[in-house]
Amino acid sequence: MSLDERPHPPPPTPLSRSSRRYSHSTKCTHTIPQILFLPEASDYIALNAQASLELAEPQTTSPFVKGIEDAARTHGIAVHVGIHHRPAADGKLLNRNLYITAEGTIQEAATYDKLHVFDYGSLKESATVQPGPSLTAPFDSPVGRIGSLICFDLRFPEAALTLAQPGPNSAWAHRPAQIITYPSAFTLRTGVAHWETLLRARAIETQSWVVASAQVGWHNEKRASYGRSLLVNPWGEVVLQLRGVREVHGVPEGTAEDGAVEELGFADIDLELWERVRSEMPLKRRM
């Protein structure tokens, strides 16, 4: 079977830029979606470091997390979402991915804390966020095995390769990630220069689906995110792209395009394509 042939697709998967519209997901398609991917820091993006520390809560008491759990249960859809988690009242935060099942339950073994914190220019994530301790093993979802990463992790290909192309001694050698996630809040400058290029590169080199749900537009007077959520297949093709910020002569200016903040995209994650790409172009390391 060649790479151009397409089998019958599974039910579509929604990709969202705006956590504020998560409960609308089942109204946007005739087929009920199986999983909703939301961006990094879907609970909030604060004005400054002190505000971020003040807004953060433990996930067990977070009204935002409770709302997502309730919505997942009500609509019967799994949710992959980025939040801030405060493990101790006097310590730094964790930039965290949660996986919430369609029953509204957090799957603790799927929780991932961002390994590579983002310090660039005036943005110093390390001022409030401590790096996570380790990668999280790929976990099952209704659309395939997910390997969770977050935003700045995108610039470190070793993490994605470890999840999706594990060595023979890996704990998940026989259960590699089929989908790599990068929920993000990319800056305008890095977004226009590198966003699509890096995501397509990660998909090609790991031979995996890449899901990158992204924040978009102004959060406050100091911070805007690039947007343009992407779904890339294991052959490196962009299957879905959502809207981003407006650009003037190719330069992003921060204001979200019309409809971008509330936009949802629906797509099929074809695991037969994942298998074909790997079988037709095997990349297992030869020692």
VEXMI-852841 format. One line per 4 residues: number of its first residue (from 1); for each residue x, y, z of N, C-alpha, C, O. Coordinates in steps of 0.1 Angstrom, whole numbers, plus 2048, in hexadecimal, padded with zeros to 3 digits. Layout:
% residues N
NUM) X:Y:Z:X:Y:Z:X:Y:Z:X:Y:Z  ... .
END
This chain:
% residues 287
1) 809:7F4:800:800:800:800:809:80C:800:812:80D:808  806:816:7F7:80E:822:7F6:80A:82C:800:7FF:82B:806  812:837:801:80F:841:80B:803:84A:807:7FE:851:80F  800:84A:7F9:7F4:852:7F5:7E7:84C:7F9:7DD:853:7F9 .
5) 7E6:83F:7FB:7DA:839:7FE:7D5:83C:80C:7DD:83C:815  7C8:83E:80D:7C2:842:81A:7B7:839:81E:7AE:837:816  7B8:832:82A:7AD:82A:82E:7A2:832:834:7A3:83E:834  797:82B:837:78C:833:83D:790:839:84B:796:832:853 .
9) 78D:846:84D:792:84D:859:78A:84A:865:77F:846:864  791:84B:871:789:84A:87E:782:857:880:783:861:878  779:857:88A:772:864:88E:77C:86F:890:787:86D:894  778:87C:88C:781:887:88D:785:88B:89B:77E:888:8A4 .
13) 791:891:89B:797:896:8A8:797:8A6:8A7:79C:8AB:89E  792:8AD:8B1:792:8BB:8B1:79F:8C1:8B6:7A5:8BC:8C0  7A3:8CC:8B0:7AF:8D3:8B4:7AB:8E1:8B7:7A5:8E7:8AF  7AE:8E6:8C3:7A9:8F3:8C7:7B3:8FD:8CB:7BE:8F9:8D0 .
17) 7B1:90A:8C9:7B9:914:8CE:7B4:91A:8DA:7BC:921:8E1  7A8:918:8DD:7A2:91F:8E8:79B:916:8F2:791:910:8EF  7A0:915:8FE:79A:90D:908:78D:912:90D:785:90B:912  78A:91F:909:77D:925:90D:772:91F:905:766:922:909 .
21) 774:918:8FB:76A:912:8F3:76A:903:8F3:764:8FD:8EA  770:8FD:8FD:771:8EE:8FD:764:8E7:8FD:762:8DD:8F7  759:8ED:903:74D:8E6:905:745:8E7:8F8:73A:8E0:8F7  749:8EE:8ED:742:8EF:8E1:746:8E4:8D7:741:8E3:8CC .
25) 750:8DB:8DB:756:8D2:8D1:74C:8C9:8CA:74E:8C7:8BE  742:8C4:8D1:739:8BA:8CB:72F:8C1:8C2:727:8BA:8BC  72F:8CE:8C2:725:8D5:8B9:72A:8D8:8AB:723:8DD:8A3  737:8D5:8A9:73E:8D9:89D:73F:8CF:892:744:8D2:887 .
29) 73A:8C3:894:73B:8B8:88B:730:8AE:88C:72A:8AD:897  72D:8A7:881:723:89D:882:728:890:889:720:888:88D  735:88E:889:73B:883:890:740:887:89D:748:891:89E  73D:880:8A8:742:884:8B5:751:882:8B6:755:877:8B3 .
33) 758:88C:8B9:767:88B:8BA:76B:882:8C6:763:880:8CF  777:87D:8C5:77C:874:8D0:785:87B:8DA:785:877:8E6  78C:885:8D6:795:88C:8DF:797:89A:8DB:797:89D:8CF  798:8A3:8E4:79A:8B1:8E2:7A8:8B5:8E7:7AB:8B2:8F3 .
37) 7B0:8BB:8DE:7BD:8C0:8E2:7BD:8CF:8E4:7B9:8D7:8DB  7C0:8D4:8F0:7C0:8E2:8F4:7CF:8E7:8F6:7D8:8DE:8F8  7D1:8F4:8F6:7DF:8F9:8F6:7E6:8F8:903:7E0:8F4:90E  7F2:8FC:903:7FA:8FE:90F:7F4:909:917:7EE:912:912 .
41) 7F5:908:925:7F0:913:92E:7E2:917:92A:7DF:923:929  7D9:90D:928:7CB:910:925:7C4:917:930:7BA:91E:92E  7C9:916:93C:7C2:91C:948:7C4:92B:948:7BB:932:94C  7D0:92F:946:7D3:93E:945:7E1:940:940:7EA:938:941 .
45) 7E3:94C:93B:7F1:952:938:7F1:95F:93F:7EA:969:93C  7F9:961:949:7F9:96C:952:801:978:94D:809:977:944  7FF:984:953:806:990:94F:815:98F:953:81D:995:94C  818:989:95E:826:989:963:828:97D:96C:81E:975:96F .
49) 834:97B:971:837:96F:979:82F:96E:986:82A:964:989  82E:97A:98D:827:97A:999:818:976:997:812:96F:99F  812:97B:98D:804:978:98A:802:96A:986:7F8:964:98A  80C:964:980:80B:956:97C:80B:94D:989:803:944:98A .
53) 814:950:992:815:949:99F:808:94B:9A7:803:941:9AD  802:956:9A6:7F5:959:9AE:7E9:952:9A8:7E0:94E:9AF  7E9:950:99B:7DE:94A:994:7DE:93A:995:7D4:934:994  7EA:935:996:7EC:926:996:7E6:91F:9A2:7E6:925:9AD .
57) 7E0:913:99F:7DB:90B:9AA:7DF:8FD:9A8:7E3:8F9:99D  7DF:8F4:9B2:7E0:8E6:9B0:7D5:8E1:9A7:7CA:8E6:9A7  7D9:8D7:99E:7CE:8D3:995:7C2:8CD:99C:7B7:8CC:996  7C4:8C8:9A8:7B9:8C1:9AF:7AF:8CB:9B4:7A3:8C7:9B6 .
61) 7B2:8D8:9B5:7A9:8E2:9B9:7A6:8ED:9AE:79F:8F6:9B1  7AB:8EB:9A2:7AA:8F5:998:79C:8F5:992:797:8EA:98D  795:900:992:787:901:98C:788:8FE:97D:77F:8F8:977  793:902:977:795:900:968:795:8F1:965:78E:8EC:95D .
65) 79E:8EA:96D:79F:8DB:96B:792:8D4:96E:78E:8CB:966  78B:8D8:978:77E:8D3:97C:774:8D5:970:76C:8CC:96D  774:8E1:96A:76B:8E3:95F:76E:8DB:953:765:8D6:94C  77B:8D8:950:77F:8CF:945:77A:8C1:948:775:8BA:93F .
69) 77C:8BC:954:778:8AF:958:769:8AD:956:764:8A4:950  761:8B7:95A:753:8B7:959:74F:8B7:94A:746:8B0:946  755:8BF:942:752:8C0:934:755:8B3:92D:74E:8AF:924  761:8AD:930:765:8A1:92A:75A:896:92D:756:88E:924 .
73) 756:895:939:74C:88C:93D:73E:88E:937:738:885:932  73A:89B:936:72D:89E:930:72D:89B:921:723:896:91D  737:89E:91A:737:89C:90C:73D:88F:907:73D:88C:8FB  743:887:911:749:87A:90D:754:87B:904:756:874:8FA .
77) 75E:885:907:769:887:8FE:776:888:907:775:890:911  780:882:903:78D:884:90A:793:891:907:790:897:8FD  79B:896:911:7A1:8A4:90F:7B0:8A3:913:7B3:89E:91D  7B8:8A9:90A:7C6:8AA:90D:7C9:8B9:90F:7C6:8C1:905 .
81) 7CD:8BE:91A:7CD:8CC:91D:7D9:8D1:925:7DE:8C9:92E  7DE:8DD:922:7E9:8E2:92A:7E4:8EB:935:7DC:8F4:933  7EA:8EA:941:7E7:8F2:94C:7F3:8F6:954:7FE:8F1:951  7F1:8FF:95E:7FB:902:968:7F7:8FA:975:7EC:8F9:979 .
85) 801:8F3:97B:7FF:8EC:987:808:8F1:992:814:8F2:98F  803:8F4:99D:80B:8F8:9A8:80C:8ED:9B3:803:8EB:9BB  817:8E6:9B3:819:8DB:9BD:81A:8DF:9CB:817:8D8:9D4  81F:8EC:9CE:821:8F1:9DB:81E:8FF:9DB:821:906:9D2 .
89) 819:904:9E7:815:912:9E8:821:91C:9E6:81F:927:9E1  82D:918:9EA:838:921:9EA:842:91D:9DF:84E:922:9E0  83F:915:9D5:848:911:9CB:844:915:9BD:83A:91C:9BB  84D:911:9B4:84A:914:9A6:83F:90B:9A0:83B:901:9A7 .
93) 83A:90E:994:82F:907:98E:835:8FC:985:841:8FB:982  82C:8F3:980:82F:8EA:976:826:8ED:96A:81A:8EF:96B  82C:8EE:95E:824:8EF:952:820:8E1:94D:829:8DA:949  814:8DE:94E:80F:8D0:94E:805:8CD:943:7FD:8D5:940 .
97) 807:8C1:93D:7FC:8BC:934:7F4:8B2:93D:7FA:8A9:943  7E7:8B3:93C:7DE:8A9:942:7D7:8A1:937:7D4:8A7:92C  7D5:894:939:7CC:88D:930:7C0:889:938:7C1:881:942  7B4:88D:934:7A8:88B:93B:79F:881:932:79D:885:927 .
101) 79B:876:938:793:86D:930:785:871:92D:781:87B:932  77E:86A:924:771:86E:921:767:86C:92D:75C:870:92C  76C:865:937:764:864:943:767:86F:94D:761:870:958  76F:878:949:772:884:951:77D:881:95C:77D:889:966 .
105) 785:877:95A:78F:874:964:79D:877:95F:7A1:874:954  7A5:87D:968:7B3:880:964:7BB:873:964:7BB:86C:96E  7C2:86F:959:7CA:863:959:7D8:867:95E:7E0:86D:956  7DB:865:96A:7E7:86A:971:7F4:865:96A:7FD:86D:969 .
109) 7F4:859:965:800:853:95E:803:85B:951:80E:859:94C  7F9:862:94C:7FB:86A:93F:7FF:878:942:802:87F:938  800:87D:94E:804:88A:951:812:88D:94E:81B:885:951  815:898:947:822:89C:943:825:8AA:947:81D:8B3:945 .
113) 831:8AD:94D:835:8BA:951:841:8BE:948:84A:8B7:946  83F:8CA:942:849:8CF:938:857:8CF:93C:85B:8D3:947  860:8C8:934:86E:8C7:938:876:8D3:935:87F:8D7:93C  873:8DA:92A:87B:8E5:925:874:8F2:927:86B:8F5:91F .
117) 877:8FA:931:870:906:933:876:911:92A:881:910:926  86D:91B:927:870:925:91C:876:932:922:86E:939:928  882:934:920:888:941:923:88E:947:916:897:942:910  887:952:912:88B:958:905:887:967:906:87B:96A:908 .
121) 891:970:904:88E:97E:905:889:981:913:88F:97E:91D  87E:988:913:878:98D:920:870:982:926:86B:984:932  86D:977:91F:865:96C:925:86E:962:92D:877:95C:927  86C:961:939:874:958:942:86A:94F:949:866:951:955 .
125) 867:944:942:85E:93A:948:864:934:955:85D:930:95E  872:933:955:878:92D:960:876:935:96D:879:930:978  872:941:96C:86F:949:978:864:944:980:863:945:98D  85B:93D:97A:84F:937:981:84D:928:97F:845:922:987 .
129) 853:922:975:851:914:972:85D:90C:974:868:910:96F  85C:901:97A:867:8F7:97C:866:8ED:971:85B:8E8:96E  871:8E8:96B:870:8DD:961:86A:8D0:967:86C:8CD:973  864:8C9:95F:85F:8BC:963:86A:8B2:965:875:8B5:960 .
133) 867:8A7:96C:872:89D:96F:876:894:964:881:88F:963  86C:891:95B:86F:887:951:864:887:946:85A:88D:947  867:87F:93B:85D:87D:931:852:874:937:854:86C:941  846:874:931:83B:86B:935:83A:861:92A:83A:864:91E .
137) 839:854:92E:837:849:924:82B:84C:91B:821:851:920  82C:848:90F:820:849:906:814:842:90C:815:837:912  808:848:90B:7FC:842:911:7F1:841:906:7F1:848:8FC  7E8:838:909:7DE:835:8FF:7D3:840:900:7D0:845:90A .
141) 7CD:843:8F4:7C2:84C:8F3:7B9:846:8E8:7BC:83D:8E1  7AD:84C:8E6:7A4:846:8DC:7A9:848:8CE:7A4:841:8C5  7B3:850:8CC:7B9:852:8BE:7C7:84D:8BD:7CD:850:8B2  7CC:847:8C7:7DA:841:8C6:7E2:845:8D2:7DE:84C:8DB .
145) 7EE:83F:8D2:7F7:842:8DE:7FD:850:8DD:803:854:8D2  7FC:857:8E8:800:865:8E8:80D:866:8F0:80F:861:8FB  817:86E:8EA:823:872:8F1:822:881:8F4:822:889:8EA  821:885:900:81E:893:904:82B:89B:905:835:897:90C .
149) 82C:8A6:8FE:836:8B0:8FF:82F:8BE:8FF:823:8BF:8FC  837:8C9:902:830:8D6:903:83A:8E1:8FD:845:8E2:901  834:8E8:8F4:83A:8F5:8EF:849:8F4:8ED:84E:8EF:8E2  851:8FA:8F6:85F:8FB:8F4:866:8EE:8F2:872:8ED:8ED .
153) 860:8E3:8F7:865:8D6:8F5:867:8D3:8E6:86F:8CA:8E2  860:8DA:8DE:860:8D8:8CF:86E:8DA:8CA:872:8D4:8BF  876:8E2:8D0:884:8E5:8CB:88E:8DB:8CF:89A:8DC:8CD  88A:8D0:8D6:893:8C6:8DB:88E:8B9:8D5:886:8B2:8DB .
157) 893:8B5:8C9:88D:8A9:8C2:88F:89C:8C9:888:892:8C7  899:89C:8D2:89C:88F:8D9:890:88B:8E1:88E:87F:8E3  888:894:8E7:87D:890:8EF:872:889:8E7:86D:87F:8EB  86F:88F:8DB:865:888:8D2:86A:87B:8CD:863:871:8CC .
161) 877:87A:8C9:87D:86E:8C5:87C:863:8CF:87A:857:8CC  87F:867:8DC:87F:85D:8E7:871:857:8E8:86F:84C:8EB  866:860:8E6:859:85B:8E8:854:853:8DC:84D:849:8DD  858:857:8D0:852:851:8C3:85B:847:8BC:856:83F:8B5 .
165) 868:848:8BF:872:83F:8B9:87B:839:8C4:887:83B:8C3  875:833:8CE:87D:82E:8D9:887:823:8D6:885:81B:8CD  892:823:8DD:89C:818:8DC:897:80B:8E1:88C:80B:8E8  89E:801:8DF:89A:7F3:8E3:899:7F1:8F2:892:7E9:8F7 .
169) 8A0:7FA:8FA:8A0:7F8:908:896:802:90F:895:802:91B  88E:809:907:884:812:90C:879:80B:913:875:800:90F  873:811:91D:867:80B:924:85B:80A:91A:852:802:91D  85B:812:910:850:812:906:855:80E:8F8:850:813:8EE .
173) 85F:806:8F8:865:802:8EB:85B:7FC:8E2:85C:7FE:8D5  851:7F5:8E7:847:7EE:8DF:83A:7F6:8DE:830:7F1:8D9  839:802:8E5:82D:80A:8E5:831:819:8E2:82E:821:8EB  837:81C:8D7:83C:829:8D5:830:833:8D3:825:82F:8D0 .
177) 832:840:8D5:828:84A:8D2:825:84A:8C3:82D:849:8BB  818:84B:8C1:813:84C:8B3:80F:85B:8B0:80F:85F:8A5  80D:862:8BB:80A:870:8BA:812:878:8C4:813:874:8D0  819:883:8C0:821:88B:8C8:819:899:8CA:815:89E:8C0 .
181) 817:89D:8D6:810:8AA:8D8:819:8B5:8DC:822:8B3:8E4  816:8C1:8D7:81D:8CD:8DB:813:8D8:8DD:813:8E2:8D6  80B:8D7:8E8:803:8E3:8EB:80C:8EF:8EE:816:8ED:8F5  809:8FA:8E8:812:905:8E8:80C:913:8EA:800:915:8E9 .
185) 815:91C:8ED:812:92B:8ED:81F:932:8E7:826:939:8EE  821:92F:8DA:82D:935:8D4:82C:944:8D3:822:94A:8D1  838:94A:8D4:839:958:8D2:837:95C:8C3:838:953:8BB  834:969:8C0:832:96D:8B3:83F:96B:8AA:83F:966:89F .
189) 84A:96F:8B0:857:96E:8A8:85B:960:8A5:85F:95D:89A  85B:957:8AF:85F:949:8AD:854:942:8A5:857:939:89E  848:946:8A7:83D:93F:89F:83E:941:890:83E:937:889  840:94D:88C:840:950:87D:84D:94A:877:84D:946:86C .
193) 858:949:87F:864:944:87A:865:934:87A:86B:92E:871  860:92E:885:864:920:887:858:916:889:85A:90A:888  84C:91B:88C:841:913:891:83E:907:888:840:8FB:88C  83A:90A:87B:837:8FF:872:843:8F6:86F:842:8EA:86E .
197) 84F:8FD:86D:85B:8F5:869:85E:8EB:874:861:8DF:871  85E:8EF:880:862:8E6:88B:858:8DA:88D:85C:8CF:88E  84B:8DE:88C:841:8D3:88D:841:8C9:882:840:8BD:884  844:8CE:876:845:8C4:86B:851:8BC:86C:852:8B0:869 .
201) 85C:8C2:871:869:8BA:873:867:8AF:87D:86B:8A4:87B  860:8B3:888:85E:8A8:893:855:89D:88D:858:891:891  84B:8A0:885:843:896:87F:84B:88D:876:849:880:877  853:893:86E:85B:88B:864:865:882:86B:866:876:868 .
205) 86D:888:874:877:880:87B:872:875:884:879:86B:886  867:877:88A:861:86D:894:857:864:88D:853:85A:892  853:868:880:849:860:879:83C:85F:881:837:854:882  838:869:887:82C:86A:88F:823:875:88B:827:87E:885 .
209) 816:873:890:80D:87F:88F:812:889:899:816:886:8A4  811:896:896:814:8A1:89F:808:8AA:8A0:803:8AF:896  804:8AC:8AD:7F8:8B4:8B0:7FD:8C0:8B8:803:8BE:8C3  7FB:8CC:8B3:800:8D8:8B9:7F5:8E2:8BA:7F2:8EA:8B1 .
213) 7EE:8E2:8C5:7E3:8EC:8C8:7E9:8F8:8CF:7F0:8F7:8D9  7E6:904:8C9:7ED:910:8CD:7E5:91B:8D1:7DA:91E:8CC  7E9:922:8DC:7E3:92F:8E0:7E5:939:8D4:7EE:938:8CD  7DB:943:8D4:7DC:94D:8C9:7D7:95A:8CE:7CE:95B:8D6 .
217) 7DE:965:8C9:7DA:973:8CC:7DF:978:8D9:7E7:972:8E0  7DA:984:8DC:7DF:98B:8E8:7D9:985:8F5:7CD:982:8F6  7E2:982:8FF:7DE:97E:90C:7DC:98A:916:7D4:98A:91E  7E5:993:914:7E6:9A0:91C:7EE:9AA:914:7F3:9A6:908 .
221) 7F1:9B6:919:7F8:9BF:911:807:9BC:90E:80D:9C2:906  80C:9B2:915:81A:9AE:914:81C:9A1:90C:827:99E:907  811:999:909:813:98C:904:809:988:8FA:7FD:989:8FD  80D:983:8EF:805:97E:8E4:80B:970:8E0:817:96E:8E0 .
225) 802:967:8DB:806:95B:8D6:803:959:8C7:7F9:95F:8C2  80B:952:8C0:80B:951:8B2:7FF:949:8AC:7FA:94C:8A1  7FB:93F:8B3:7F0:936:8AE:7F4:92D:8A3:7FF:927:8A3  7EB:92B:899:7ED:922:88E:7EF:914:893:7F9:90D:88F .
229) 7E5:90F:89A:7E6:901:89E:7E7:8F8:892:7E1:8FA:888  7EF:8ED:894:7F2:8E4:888:7F0:8D6:88C:7F2:8D1:897  7EC:8CE:882:7EC:8BF:882:7F5:8BB:877:7F2:8BE:86B  7FF:8B3:879:809:8AF:86F:809:8A0:86F:80A:899:87A .
233) 808:89A:863:808:88B:863:817:885:863:820:88D:862  818:878:864:826:872:865:82E:874:858:83A:871:859  829:878:84D:830:87B:841:834:88A:841:83B:88E:837  831:892:84B:835:8A0:84B:82B:8A9:845:82E:8B5:843 .
237) 81F:8A4:841:815:8AD:83A:80C:8B4:845:808:8AD:84E  80A:8C0:842:800:8C8:84B:7F2:8C4:847:7EE:8C6:83C  7EB:8BD:850:7DE:8B8:84E:7D4:8C3:852:7C9:8C4:84C  7D7:8CB:85C:7CE:8D5:861:7D5:8E1:866:7DF:8DF:86D .
241) 7D1:8ED:863:7D7:8F9:869:7CC:902:86C:7C3:905:864  7CC:907:879:7C2:911:87D:7C7:91F:87B:7D3:921:877  7BF:929:87E:7C3:937:87C:7CE:93B:887:7D0:935:891  7D4:947:884:7DE:94C:88D:7DC:95B:88F:7D0:960:88F .
245) 7E6:962:892:7E6:971:893:7E6:977:885:7EB:972:87C  7E2:984:885:7E3:98B:879:7F1:98F:876:7F9:991:87F  7F4:990:869:802:993:865:801:99F:85B:7F8:9A0:853  80B:9A8:85D:80C:9B4:854:819:9B3:84D:824:9B4:853 .
249) 819:9B1:840:825:9AF:838:82D:9A4:83D:83A:9A4:83E  826:999:841:82D:98D:846:832:98D:854:838:984:859  82F:998:85B:833:99A:869:827:998:872:81D:9A0:871  826:98F:87C:81B:98D:885:81A:999:88E:824:99D:894 .
253) 80D:99E:890:80C:9AA:899:804:9A7:8A6:802:9B0:8AD  7FF:99B:8A8:7FA:997:8B5:7EB:995:8B6:7E7:98D:8BE  7E4:99C:8AE:7D5:99B:8AF:7D1:98E:8A7:7D5:98C:89C  7C8:986:8AE:7C4:97A:8A7:7BB:97D:89B:7B3:987:89B .
257) 7BD:975:891:7B4:976:885:7A5:973:889:7A3:96D:893  79C:978:881:78E:977:884:78B:968:885:78E:960:87C  784:964:890:780:956:892:78B:94D:898:788:941:89B  797:952:89A:7A2:949:89E:7A1:945:8AD:7A4:939:8AF .
261) 79C:94D:8B6:79C:94A:8C4:792:93E:8C7:795:936:8CF  787:93E:8C0:77D:934:8C2:77E:928:8B8:775:920:8B9  788:928:8B0:788:91E:8A5:78B:910:8AA:794:90E:8B3  784:906:8A5:786:8F8:8A7:789:8F2:899:782:8F5:88F .
265) 793:8E9:899:795:8E1:88D:793:8D3:88F:795:8CE:89A  78E:8CB:885:78B:8BD:886:793:8B6:87C:794:8BA:870  799:8AB:880:7A1:8A3:877:7A2:894:87B:79E:891:886  7A6:88C:872:7A7:87D:875:7B6:87A:877:7BF:87F:870 .
269) 7B8:872:881:7C6:86D:884:7C6:85F:87F:7C1:856:885  7CD:85D:874:7CD:850:86C:7D9:848:871:7E4:84B:86D  7D7:83E:879:7E2:835:87E:7E7:82C:874:7F2:827:875  7DF:829:86A:7E4:820:85F:7EF:828:857:7F9:821:852 .
273) 7ED:835:855:7F8:83D:84F:805:83C:858:810:83B:852  803:83D:865:80E:83D:86E:816:830:86C:822:830:86B  80F:824:86A:815:818:868:81C:817:85B:827:811:859  816:81C:850:81B:81B:843:828:823:841:832:81F:83B .
277) 828:830:847:834:838:846:840:831:84D:84B:831:847  83D:82B:858:848:824:85F:84D:817:858:859:814:858  844:810:852:848:804:84B:84E:806:83E:857:7FF:83A  84A:811:837:850:814:82A:85E:81C:82B:866:81B:822 .
281) 85F:823:836:86C:82A:838:871:827:847:870:830:84F  876:81B:84A:879:818:857:885:821:85C:88F:822:855  884:826:868:88F:82F:86D:895:829:87A:89C:831:881  892:81D:87D:898:817:889:8A7:818:889:8AD:815:87E .
285) 8AD:81C:893:8BC:81E:894:8C3:810:892:8BF:806:898  8CD:811:88A:8D5:804:887:8E2:806:88E:8EA:80F:88B  8E5:7FE:897:8F1:7FF:89F:8FB:7F5:89A:906:7F4:8A0 .
END
